[in-house]
Amino acid sequence: MSTEHRFSRRIYVQLKRQDIALFKFLLEAWDNLAYMTVVDKYRSVVQLVHAPDSEPEINAFLTAAGREMDLHVVYEGFHIELQ
């Protein structure tokens, strides 16, 4: 099994500060598809952590949320655990 499929995936999304609460509400409405953490409150960047198998659902969520607010993905990647 490759490293990419064993660990949680991270997506960083930038949106307007006033949209963070709505974004979190919409994310929770999608059956807690991922968990969200604000990583930069000044630039309004949030981190989404999700299972690698949920990639299609995450993409669908971001597309739907993008219809409700201005947002863009800043970075997509996977977490590497250090030994």
HELIX and SHEET records of a PDB file:
HELIX    1   1 THR A    3  ARG A    6  1                                   4    
HELIX    2   2 ARG A   17  ASP A   19  5                                   3    
HELIX    3   3 ILE A   20  ALA A   29  1                                  10    
HELIX    4   4 PRO A   52  SER A   54  5                                   3    
HELIX    5   5 GLU A   55  GLU A   68  1                                  14    
SHEET    1   A 4 TYR A  35  ASP A  40  0                                        
SHEET    2   A 4 VAL A  45  HIS A  50 -1                                        
SHEET    3   A 4 ARG A   9  LEU A  15 -1                                        
SHEET    4   A 4 LEU A  71  PHE A  78 -1                                        
END                                                                             
